[in-house]
């Protein structure tokens, strides 16, 4: 049963909007979708371009809360205006994903997203770090939905166990010859 003040996440209705400036951003952004799917968080994935479809961007940002969207993940390459413009037009948290670019490998995108003016924050993950964007969106939602909080905790526990149970954590990897020698019978 949910704790007082916490709600149950709705099945099917998207809680997270995952937006790319173009379809070419989707191979990166689909990684955020994979995390959201693993955590059973409904989302939508759309192309909304800050430069080519500004009216669609404004309409999306303004209508998202009324449609049940609670967090927006926005990927952008190059000039990287999509996350900042969304943040300027909505009160919802926006997570920017810098998309790797051919010429500057995404550094231009990272700097454009992270250097938002005072009063218009955009949470920013690493270049191409859509998995962390999906996880951050889940953590934001976990403060409101007990079921999502439990799934995030389980995800983190599985992640921790995977590291602790690896040969490298036990000190028997090829990179740790001393431990290998100690574990061999004489």
MDTraj code that builds the backbone (N, CA, C; nanometers):
import mdtraj as md
import numpy as np

residues = "UNK UNK UNK UNK UNK UNK UNK UNK UNK UNK UNK UNK UNK UNK UNK UNK UNK UNK UNK UNK UNK UNK UNK UNK UNK UNK UNK UNK UNK UNK UNK UNK UNK UNK UNK UNK UNK UNK UNK UNK UNK UNK UNK UNK UNK UNK UNK UNK UNK UNK UNK UNK UNK UNK UNK UNK UNK UNK UNK UNK UNK UNK UNK UNK UNK UNK UNK UNK UNK UNK UNK UNK UNK UNK UNK UNK UNK UNK UNK UNK UNK UNK UNK UNK UNK UNK UNK UNK UNK UNK UNK UNK UNK UNK UNK UNK UNK UNK UNK UNK UNK UNK UNK UNK UNK UNK UNK UNK UNK UNK UNK UNK UNK UNK UNK UNK UNK UNK UNK UNK UNK UNK UNK UNK UNK UNK UNK UNK UNK UNK UNK UNK UNK UNK UNK UNK UNK UNK UNK UNK UNK UNK UNK UNK UNK UNK UNK UNK UNK UNK UNK UNK UNK UNK UNK UNK UNK UNK UNK UNK UNK UNK UNK UNK UNK UNK UNK UNK UNK UNK UNK UNK UNK UNK UNK UNK UNK UNK UNK UNK UNK UNK UNK UNK UNK UNK".split()
xyz = np.array([
    [0.0851, -0.1184, 0.0000],
    [0.0000, 0.0000, 0.0000],
    [0.0892, 0.1242, 0.0000],
    [0.0585, 0.2243, -0.0838],
    [0.1414, 0.3434, -0.0888],
    [0.1386, 0.4198, 0.0425],
    [0.2499, 0.4827, 0.0743],
    [0.2573, 0.5667, 0.1933],
    [0.1716, 0.6907, 0.1721],
    [0.1266, 0.7543, 0.2800],
    [0.0498, 0.8771, 0.2639],
    [0.1296, 0.9788, 0.1826],
    [0.0625, 1.0453, 0.0908],
    [0.1277, 1.1461, 0.0073],
    [0.1923, 1.0884, -0.1170],
    [0.1979, 0.9573, -0.1268],
    [0.2548, 0.8942, -0.2453],
    [0.1423, 0.8365, -0.3287],
    [0.1615, 0.8384, -0.4581],
    [0.0603, 0.7872, -0.5488],
    [0.1110, 0.6614, -0.6169],
    [0.0205, 0.5907, -0.6790],
    [0.0563, 0.4744, -0.7576],
    [0.0717, 0.5191, -0.9021],
    [0.1813, 0.4794, -0.9657],
    [0.2033, 0.5164, -1.1056],
    [0.0949, 0.4554, -1.1926],
    [0.0459, 0.5346, -1.2853],
    [-0.0575, 0.4880, -1.3765],
    [0.0028, 0.3949, -1.4807],
    [-0.0632, 0.2876, -1.5092],
    [-0.0182, 0.1955, -1.6131],
    [-0.0526, 0.2544, -1.7494],
    [0.0423, 0.2516, -1.8393],
    [0.0148, 0.2898, -1.9770],
    [0.0287, 0.4374, -2.0095],
    [-0.0251, 0.5254, -1.9262],
    [-0.0175, 0.6687, -1.9556],
    [0.1252, 0.7163, -1.9328],
    [0.1885, 0.7809, -2.0319],
    [0.3290, 0.8197, -2.0160],
    [0.3508, 0.9184, -1.9006],
    [0.4523, 0.8893, -1.8208],
    [0.4956, 0.9792, -1.7139],
    [0.6184, 1.0591, -1.7569],
    [0.6917, 1.0059, -1.8550],
    [0.8154, 1.0682, -1.9018],
    [0.8048, 1.0934, -2.0514],
    [0.8414, 1.2135, -2.0899],
    [0.8536, 1.2452, -2.2314],
    [0.9998, 1.2383, -2.2693],
    [1.0328, 1.1611, -2.3707],
    [1.1695, 1.1505, -2.4206],
    [1.1687, 1.2111, -2.5601],
    [1.2388, 1.3235, -2.5738],
    [1.2332, 1.3991, -2.6987],
    [1.3708, 1.4134, -2.7613],
    [1.3740, 1.4028, -2.8913],
    [1.4970, 1.4260, -2.9656],
    [1.4740, 1.5340, -3.0691],
    [1.5775, 1.6074, -3.0997],
    [1.5674, 1.7120, -3.2001],
    [1.5501, 1.6580, -3.3403],
    [1.5914, 1.5327, -3.3608],
    [1.5708, 1.4653, -3.4889],
    [1.5734, 1.3149, -3.4650],
    [1.5284, 1.2397, -3.5648],
    [1.5253, 1.0939, -3.5518],
    [1.6659, 1.0372, -3.5331],
    [1.7669, 1.1080, -3.5808],
    [1.9046, 1.0595, -3.5656],
    [1.9482, 1.0555, -3.4187],
    [1.8749, 1.1229, -3.3299],
    [1.9036, 1.1187, -3.1859],
    [1.8505, 0.9908, -3.1199],
    [1.7609, 0.9203, -3.1878],
    [1.6924, 0.8068, -3.1269],
    [1.7834, 0.6927, -3.0833],
    [1.8900, 0.6566, -3.1565],
    [1.9739, 0.5475, -3.1061],
    [2.0301, 0.5741, -2.9660],
    [2.0572, 0.6988, -2.9348],
    [2.1024, 0.7340, -2.7994],
    [1.9836, 0.7360, -2.7043],
    [1.8761, 0.8058, -2.7418],
    [1.7616, 0.8243, -2.6517],
    [1.6868, 0.6951, -2.6224],
    [1.6931, 0.5998, -2.7138],
    [1.6276, 0.4713, -2.6884],
    [1.6899, 0.3999, -2.5684],
    [1.8130, 0.4351, -2.5331],
    [1.8762, 0.3785, -2.4136],
    [1.8059, 0.4278, -2.2873],
    [1.7583, 0.5517, -2.2873],
    [1.6773, 0.6014, -2.1746],
    [1.5465, 0.5236, -2.1698],
    [1.4886, 0.5011, -2.2863],
    [1.3652, 0.4235, -2.2939],
    [1.3832, 0.2822, -2.2408],
    [1.4971, 0.2211, -2.2688],
    [1.5221, 0.0845, -2.2205],
    [1.5247, 0.0803, -2.0678],
    [1.5869, 0.1795, -2.0059],
    [1.5890, 0.1864, -1.8586],
    [1.4477, 0.2086, -1.8053],
    [1.3750, 0.3004, -1.8675],
    [1.2374, 0.3269, -1.8236],
    [1.1512, 0.2019, -1.8382],
    [1.1686, 0.1287, -1.9483],
    [1.0933, 0.0038, -1.9664],
    [1.1305, -0.0982, -1.8589],
    [1.2604, -0.1106, -1.8315],
    [1.3049, -0.2053, -1.7288],
    [1.2433, -0.1720, -1.5933],
    [1.2258, -0.0428, -1.5659],
    [1.1676, 0.0010, -1.4392],
    [1.0154, 0.0158, -1.4472],
    [0.9593, -0.0269, -1.5598],
    [0.8136, -0.0262, -1.5812],
    [0.7546, 0.1141, -1.5697],
    [0.8224, 0.2108, -1.6271],
    [0.7745, 0.3494, -1.6269],
    [0.7305, 0.3840, -1.7683],
    [0.6036, 0.4139, -1.7869],
    [0.5568, 0.4469, -1.9217],
    [0.6153, 0.5796, -1.9711],
    [0.6505, 0.5820, -2.0997],
    [0.7097, 0.7020, -2.1587],
    [0.6662, 0.7130, -2.3043],
    [0.6911, 0.8297, -2.3607],
    [0.6695, 0.8501, -2.5036],
    [0.7992, 0.9010, -2.5639],
    [0.8259, 0.8639, -2.6881],
    [0.9468, 0.9031, -2.7592],
    [0.9050, 0.9764, -2.8864],
    [0.9457, 1.1031, -2.8974],
    [0.9013, 1.1876, -3.0090],
    [1.0144, 1.2735, -3.0630],
    [1.0014, 1.3118, -3.1895],
    [1.0882, 1.4149, -3.2469],
    [1.0197, 1.5495, -3.2279],
    [1.0898, 1.6395, -3.1621],
    [1.0443, 1.7772, -3.1450],
    [1.1677, 1.8646, -3.1642],
    [1.1730, 1.9356, -3.2726],
    [1.2915, 2.0160, -3.3021],
    [1.2738, 2.1599, -3.2563],
    [1.3723, 2.2090, -3.1831],
    [1.3679, 2.3487, -3.1375],
    [1.3729, 2.4449, -3.2557],
    [1.4398, 2.4054, -3.3632],
    [1.4583, 2.4960, -3.4761],
    [1.3603, 2.4717, -3.5893],
    [1.3284, 2.3463, -3.6168],
    [1.2414, 2.3155, -3.7307],
    [1.0936, 2.3082, -3.6939],
    [1.0629, 2.2813, -3.5664],
    [0.9220, 2.2742, -3.5237],
    [0.9029, 2.3495, -3.3909],
    [0.9349, 2.4793, -3.3880],
    [0.9253, 2.5524, -3.2607],
    [0.7841, 2.5565, -3.2033],
    [0.6825, 2.5662, -3.2875],
    [0.5453, 2.5679, -3.2358],
    [0.5111, 2.4348, -3.1686],
    [0.5587, 2.3249, -3.2278],
    [0.5358, 2.1940, -3.1667],
    [0.6075, 2.1857, -3.0325],
    [0.7282, 2.2385, -3.0242],
    [0.8034, 2.2399, -2.8986],
    [0.7247, 2.3157, -2.7914],
    [0.6782, 2.4360, -2.8247],
    [0.6035, 2.5159, -2.7269],
    [0.4759, 2.4445, -2.6851],
    [0.4046, 2.3873, -2.7804],
    [0.2804, 2.3167, -2.7507],
    [0.3085, 2.1955, -2.6612],
    [0.4141, 2.1220, -2.6919],
    [0.4482, 2.0054, -2.6104],
    [0.4784, 2.0480, -2.4668],
    [0.5645, 2.1456, -2.4512],
    [0.6048, 2.1903, -2.3176],
    [0.4855, 2.2404, -2.2367],
    [0.3974, 2.3121, -2.3013],
    [0.2821, 2.3687, -2.2304],
    [0.1753, 2.2643, -2.2000],
    [0.1606, 2.1627, -2.2859],
    [0.0540, 2.0637, -2.2673],
    [0.0986, 1.9411, -2.1878],
    [0.2291, 1.9195, -2.1732],
    [0.2794, 1.7984, -2.1081],
    [0.2212, 1.7755, -1.9685],
    [0.2216, 1.8751, -1.8792],
    [0.1669, 1.8488, -1.7451],
    [0.0207, 1.8048, -1.7477],
    [-0.0597, 1.8637, -1.8324],
    [-0.2009, 1.8281, -1.8417],
    [-0.2238, 1.6886, -1.8969],
    [-0.1249, 1.6350, -1.9676],
    [-0.1351, 1.4998, -2.0215],
    [-0.0744, 1.3968, -1.9279],
    [-0.0198, 1.4403, -1.8133],
    [0.0345, 1.3476, -1.7152],
    [0.1853, 1.3306, -1.7209],
    [0.2525, 1.3998, -1.8110],
    [0.3989, 1.3931, -1.8161],
    [0.4518, 1.4640, -1.6914],
    [0.5486, 1.4005, -1.6232],
    [0.6038, 1.4580, -1.5006],
    [0.7521, 1.4912, -1.5110],
    [0.8211, 1.4306, -1.6072],
    [0.9629, 1.4562, -1.6303],
    [0.9859, 1.4514, -1.7811],
    [1.0737, 1.5393, -1.8298],
    [1.1087, 1.5391, -1.9719],
    [1.2577, 1.5126, -1.9861],
    [1.2911, 1.4188, -2.0736],
    [1.4294, 1.3932, -2.1134],
    [1.4426, 1.4475, -2.2546],
    [1.5402, 1.5342, -2.2764],
    [1.5565, 1.5942, -2.4088],
    [1.7004, 1.5782, -2.4561],
    [1.7152, 1.5117, -2.5677],
    [1.8471, 1.4957, -2.6274],
    [1.8684, 1.6031, -2.7319],
    [1.9900, 1.6495, -2.7417],
    [2.0199, 1.7510, -2.8412],
    [2.1669, 1.7491, -2.8767],
    [2.1932, 1.7672, -3.0039],
    [2.3301, 1.7779, -3.0522],
    [2.3551, 1.9184, -3.1044],
    [2.4799, 1.9479, -3.1297],
    [2.5151, 2.0771, -3.1884],
    [2.4759, 2.1932, -3.0991],
    [2.3873, 2.2768, -3.1485],
    [2.3461, 2.3970, -3.0756],
    [2.2714, 2.3633, -2.9466],
    [2.2105, 2.2469, -2.9414],
    [2.1484, 2.1926, -2.8201],
    [2.0448, 2.2840, -2.7563],
    [1.9576, 2.3398, -2.8349],
    [1.8555, 2.4291, -2.7809],
    [1.7340, 2.3572, -2.7226],
    [1.7095, 2.2322, -2.7619],
    [1.5866, 2.1643, -2.7201],
    [1.5695, 2.1566, -2.5678],
    [1.6658, 2.1068, -2.4912],
    [1.6429, 2.0988, -2.3463],
    [1.6174, 2.2354, -2.2818],
    [1.6943, 2.3351, -2.3187],
    [1.6782, 2.4681, -2.2594],
    [1.5468, 2.5341, -2.2955],
    [1.5060, 2.5197, -2.4202],
    [1.3780, 2.5792, -2.4607],
    [1.2608, 2.5099, -2.3918],
    [1.2698, 2.3769, -2.3776],
    [1.1649, 2.3064, -2.3035],
    [1.1599, 2.3557, -2.1595],
    [1.2764, 2.3669, -2.0969],
    [1.2820, 2.4135, -1.9579],
    [1.2261, 2.5546, -1.9437],
    [1.2450, 2.6369, -2.0463],
    [1.1943, 2.7742, -2.0421],
    [1.0418, 2.7794, -2.0531],
    [0.9827, 2.6743, -2.1089],
    [0.8387, 2.6754, -2.1349],
    [0.7568, 2.5854, -2.0421],
    [0.8210, 2.5166, -1.9461],
    [0.7459, 2.4302, -1.8557],
    [0.8063, 2.4356, -1.7158],
    [0.7242, 2.4016, -1.6182],
    [0.7735, 2.3923, -1.4803],
    [0.8248, 2.2515, -1.4482],
    [0.8091, 2.1587, -1.5397],
    [0.8522, 2.0210, -1.5166],
    [1.0045, 2.0109, -1.5175],
    [1.0605, 1.9131, -1.4457],
    [1.2049, 1.8928, -1.4544],
    [1.2429, 1.8439, -1.5943],
    [1.3508, 1.8998, -1.6466],
    [1.4028, 1.8618, -1.7778],
    [1.5446, 1.8087, -1.7589],
    [1.5695, 1.6946, -1.8183],
    [1.7020, 1.6323, -1.8144],
    [1.7583, 1.6382, -1.9558],
    [1.8724, 1.7028, -1.9714],
    [1.9352, 1.7148, -2.1021],
    [2.0350, 1.6036, -2.1265],
    [2.0285, 1.5456, -2.2451],
    [2.1247, 1.4437, -2.2875],
    [2.2029, 1.5007, -2.4060],
    [2.3291, 1.5339, -2.3851],
    [2.4104, 1.5803, -2.4982],
    [2.4335, 1.4635, -2.5953],
    [2.3989, 1.4856, -2.7198],
    [2.4155, 1.3827, -2.8226],
    [2.5540, 1.3988, -2.8861],
    [2.6296, 1.2899, -2.8961],
    [2.7606, 1.3007, -2.9609],
    [2.7468, 1.3540, -3.1038],
    [2.8331, 1.4462, -3.1393],
    [2.8320, 1.5046, -3.2732],
    [2.9602, 1.4678, -3.3462],
    [2.9561, 1.4805, -3.4762],
    [3.0704, 1.4409, -3.5583],
    [3.1929, 1.5280, -3.5334],
    [3.1750, 1.6581, -3.5304],
    [3.2903, 1.7467, -3.5237],
    [3.3479, 1.7644, -3.3840],
    [3.2639, 1.7841, -3.2850],
    [3.3132, 1.8104, -3.1495],
    [3.2792, 1.6981, -3.0516],
    [3.2296, 1.5875, -3.1029],
    [3.2001, 1.4668, -3.0240],
    [3.1026, 1.4908, -2.9081],
    [3.0213, 1.5939, -2.9177],
    [2.9202, 1.6203, -2.8160],
    [2.9600, 1.7221, -2.7110],
    [3.0857, 1.7662, -2.7129],
    [3.1276, 1.8666, -2.6154],
    [3.0492, 1.9962, -2.6337],
    [3.0229, 2.0335, -2.7586],
    [2.9428, 2.1530, -2.7854],
    [2.8027, 2.1387, -2.7260],
    [2.7446, 2.0209, -2.7410],
    [2.6114, 1.9947, -2.6866],
    [2.6124, 2.0010, -2.5343],
    [2.7113, 1.9361, -2.4743],
    [2.7226, 1.9366, -2.3283],
    [2.7316, 2.0788, -2.2746],
    [2.8192, 2.1583, -2.3316],
    [2.8370, 2.2950, -2.2820],
    [2.7116, 2.3797, -2.3035],
    [2.6428, 2.3604, -2.4146],
    [2.5200, 2.4360, -2.4397],
    [2.4108, 2.4019, -2.3392],
    [2.4021, 2.2740, -2.3034],
    [2.2963, 2.2319, -2.2112],
    [2.3301, 2.2697, -2.0672],
    [2.4530, 2.2490, -2.0267],
    [2.4893, 2.2694, -1.8861],
    [2.4977, 2.4188, -1.8496],
    [2.5209, 2.5053, -1.9458],
    [2.5378, 2.6487, -1.9175],
    [2.4064, 2.7256, -1.9318],
    [2.3016, 2.6769, -1.8685],
    [2.1722, 2.7456, -1.8727],
    [2.1762, 2.8696, -1.7834],
    [2.1009, 2.9728, -1.8224],
    [2.0991, 3.0933, -1.7397],
    [2.0264, 3.0699, -1.6070],
    [2.0600, 3.1511, -1.5098],
    [1.9976, 3.1447, -1.3775],
    [1.8456, 3.1466, -1.3923],
    [1.7811, 3.0564, -1.3224],
    [1.6355, 3.0512, -1.3231],
    [1.5755, 2.9508, -1.4199],
    [1.6569, 2.8952, -1.5097],
    [1.6070, 2.7959, -1.6056],
    [1.7003, 2.6743, -1.5993],
    [1.6923, 2.5940, -1.4924],
    [1.7839, 2.4805, -1.4803],
    [1.7470, 2.3658, -1.5732],
    [1.8497, 2.2972, -1.6188],
    [1.8345, 2.1715, -1.6910],
    [1.9341, 2.0744, -1.6282],
    [1.8837, 1.9650, -1.5729],
    [1.9738, 1.8612, -1.5237],
    [2.0451, 1.8044, -1.6455],
    [2.1740, 1.7789, -1.6336],
    [2.2508, 1.7350, -1.7494],
    [2.3297, 1.6099, -1.7154],
    [2.3258, 1.5128, -1.8060],
    [2.4035, 1.3903, -1.7894],
    [2.5213, 1.3936, -1.8869],
    [2.6029, 1.2920, -1.8823],
    [2.7209, 1.2844, -1.9673],
    [2.6828, 1.2787, -2.1153],
    [2.7781, 1.3105, -2.1991],
    [2.7581, 1.3006, -2.3435],
    [2.7171, 1.1571, -2.3760],
    [2.6019, 1.1439, -2.4400],
    [2.5495, 1.0120, -2.4739],
    [2.4958, 0.9340, -2.3554],
    [2.4830, 0.9973, -2.2384],
    [2.4450, 0.9289, -2.1146],
    [2.2960, 0.9122, -2.0945],
    [2.2278, 0.8630, -2.1946],
    [2.0824, 0.8497, -2.1860],
    [2.0379, 0.7503, -2.0800],
    [2.1196, 0.6475, -2.0535],
    [2.0826, 0.5521, -1.9485],
    [2.0682, 0.6239, -1.8146],
    [2.1639, 0.7121, -1.7834],
    [2.1547, 0.7871, -1.6581],
    [2.0376, 0.8848, -1.6603],
    [2.0036, 0.9372, -1.7762],
    [1.8862, 1.0251, -1.7848],
    [1.7607, 0.9473, -1.7495],
    [1.7489, 0.8249, -1.8007],
    [1.6340, 0.7408, -1.7673],
    [1.6292, 0.7086, -1.6195],
    [1.7453, 0.6781, -1.5627],
    [1.7516, 0.6464, -1.4199],
    [1.7227, 0.7698, -1.3348],
    [1.7734, 0.8854, -1.3754],
    [1.7445, 1.0090, -1.3013],
    [1.5953, 1.0415, -1.3066],
    [1.5335, 1.0237, -1.4221],
    [1.3885, 1.0455, -1.4322],
    [1.3152, 0.9517, -1.3359],
    [1.3599, 0.8260, -1.3299],
    [1.2977, 0.7296, -1.2384],
    [1.3150, 0.7728, -1.0936],
    [1.4333, 0.8212, -1.0584],
    [1.4583, 0.8654, -0.9217],
    [1.3720, 0.9873, -0.8870],
    [1.3520, 1.0766, -0.9818],
    [1.2635, 1.1915, -0.9577],
    [1.1221, 1.1414, -0.9298],
    [1.0754, 1.0478, -1.0106],
    [0.9403, 0.9930, -0.9931],
    [0.9293, 0.9094, -0.8656],
    [1.0401, 0.8506, -0.8224],
    [1.0387, 0.7660, -0.7022],
    [1.0002, 0.8445, -0.5771],
    [1.0219, 0.9731, -0.5775],
    [0.9804, 1.0549, -0.4644],
    [0.8297, 1.0669, -0.4521],
    [0.7598, 1.0356, -0.5585],
    [0.6142, 1.0474, -0.5603],
    [0.5424, 0.9127, -0.5662],
    [0.6070, 0.8138, -0.6271],
    [0.5431, 0.6839, -0.6485],
    [0.6210, 0.5746, -0.5765],
    [0.5590, 0.5138, -0.4769],
    [0.6246, 0.4089, -0.3982],
    [0.6637, 0.2901, -0.4848],
    [0.5810, 0.2547, -0.5810],
    [0.6114, 0.1390, -0.6663],
    [0.7370, 0.1642, -0.7498],
    [0.7542, 0.2853, -0.7980],
    [0.8746, 0.3184, -0.8744],
    [0.9953, 0.3205, -0.7809],
    [0.9780, 0.3734, -0.6610],
    [1.0879, 0.3754, -0.5633],
    [1.1380, 0.2337, -0.5365],
    [1.0475, 0.1392, -0.5205],
    [1.0869, 0.0008, -0.4951],
    [1.1618, -0.0573, -0.6138],
    [1.1177, -0.0273, -0.7349],
    [1.1861, -0.0793, -0.8538],
    [1.3237, -0.0159, -0.8707],
    [1.3364, 0.1118, -0.8385],
    [1.4677, 0.1768, -0.8454],
    [1.5622, 0.1143, -0.7437],
    [1.5131, 0.0903, -0.6223],
    [1.5958, 0.0259, -0.5197],
    [1.6396, -0.1138, -0.5651],
    [1.5486, -0.1888, -0.6239],
    [1.5813, -0.3233, -0.6719],
    [1.6849, -0.3162, -0.7853],
    [1.6705, -0.2191, -0.8739],
    [1.7659, -0.1993, -0.9833],
    [1.9048, -0.1731, -0.9266],
    [1.9119, -0.0831, -0.8294],
    [2.0408, -0.0484, -0.7688],
    [2.1009, -0.1683, -0.6953],
    [2.0162, -0.2465, -0.6265],
    [2.0646, -0.3652, -0.5556],
    [2.1222, -0.4656, -0.6546],
    [2.0532, -0.4895, -0.7638],
    [2.1014, -0.5819, -0.8669],
    [2.2329, -0.5322, -0.9254],
    [2.2417, -0.4029, -0.9463],
    [2.3645, -0.3429, -0.9998],
    [2.4804, -0.3659, -0.9020],
    [2.4575, -0.3407, -0.7755],
    [2.5601, -0.3597, -0.6734],
    [2.6027, -0.5058, -0.6651],
    [2.5055, -0.5969, -0.6623],
    [2.5369, -0.7397, -0.6550],
    [2.6164, -0.7852, -0.7770],
    [2.5849, -0.7301, -0.8942],
    [2.6586, -0.7651, -1.0153],
    [2.8056, -0.7283, -1.0051],
    [2.8328, -0.6158, -0.9423],
    [2.9722, -0.5749, -0.9232],
    [3.0382, -0.6626, -0.8175],
    [2.9724, -0.6806, -0.7045],
    [3.0317, -0.7581, -0.5950],
    [3.0548, -0.9045, -0.6313],
    [2.9724, -0.9591, -0.7187],
    [2.9854, -1.0993, -0.7581],
    [3.0768, -1.1204, -0.8781],
    [3.1330, -1.0145, -0.9303],
    [3.2216, -1.0277, -1.0460],
    [3.3577, -1.0804, -1.0031],
    [3.4278, -1.1506, -1.0920],
    [3.5625, -1.1984, -1.0584],
    [3.6558, -1.0833, -1.0200],
    [3.6383, -0.9690, -1.0823],
    [3.7235, -0.8546, -1.0526],
    [3.7065, -0.8074, -0.9086],
    [3.5850, -0.8110, -0.8573],
    [3.5604, -0.7684, -0.7193],
    [3.6167, -0.8687, -0.6188],
    [3.6221, -0.9944, -0.6590],
    [3.6782, -1.0964, -0.5703],
    [3.8298, -1.0997, -0.5771],
    [3.8888, -1.0218, -0.6678],
    [4.0341, -1.0157, -0.6767],
    [4.0960, -1.1309, -0.7510],
    [4.0210, -1.1973, -0.8364],
    [4.0763, -1.3111, -0.9090],
    [4.0840, -1.2862, -1.0589],
    [4.0825, -1.1609, -1.0978],
    [4.0911, -1.1306, -1.2401],
    [4.2357, -1.1369, -1.2852],
    [4.2561, -1.1381, -1.4129],
    [4.3921, -1.1393, -1.4665],
    [4.4700, -1.0157, -1.4258],
    [4.4008, -0.9089, -1.3976],
    [4.4678, -0.7850, -1.3586],
    [4.5210, -0.7881, -1.2164],
    [4.4890, -0.8911, -1.1387],
    [4.5327, -0.8988, -1.0000],
    [4.6083, -1.0301, -0.9795],
    [4.7294, -1.0366, -1.0292],
    [4.8076, -1.1597, -1.0251],
    [4.8405, -1.2035, -0.8833],
    [4.8582, -1.1091, -0.7921],
    [4.8891, -1.1454, -0.6528],
    [4.7747, -1.2268, -0.5933],
    [4.6514, -1.1812, -0.6133],
    [4.5368, -1.2543, -0.5595],
    [4.5241, -1.3894, -0.6288],
    [4.5518, -1.3952, -0.7586],
    [4.5455, -1.5221, -0.8302],
    [4.6464, -1.6208, -0.7731],
    [4.7660, -1.5746, -0.7447],
    [4.8708, -1.6628, -0.6909],
    [4.8319, -1.7128, -0.5525],
    [4.7733, -1.6269, -0.4695],
    [4.7356, -1.6667, -0.3339],
    [4.6238, -1.7697, -0.3378],
    [4.5355, -1.7637, -0.4387],
    [4.4216, -1.8552, -0.4426],
    [4.4566, -1.9904, -0.5037],
    [4.5754, -2.0054, -0.5625],
    [4.6150, -2.1329, -0.6230],
    [4.6752, -2.2246, -0.5173],
    [4.6456, -2.3537, -0.5291],
    [4.7103, -2.4484, -0.4361],
    [4.8595, -2.4605, -0.4683],
    [4.9392, -2.4821, -0.3670],
    [5.0847, -2.4934, -0.3854],
    [5.1252, -2.6274, -0.4395],
])
top = md.Topology()
chain = top.add_chain()
for i, resn in enumerate(residues, 1):
    res = top.add_residue(resn, chain, resSeq=i)
    for name in ("N", "CA", "C"):
        top.add_atom(name, md.element.get_by_symbol(name[0]), res)
traj = md.Trajectory(xyz[None], top)
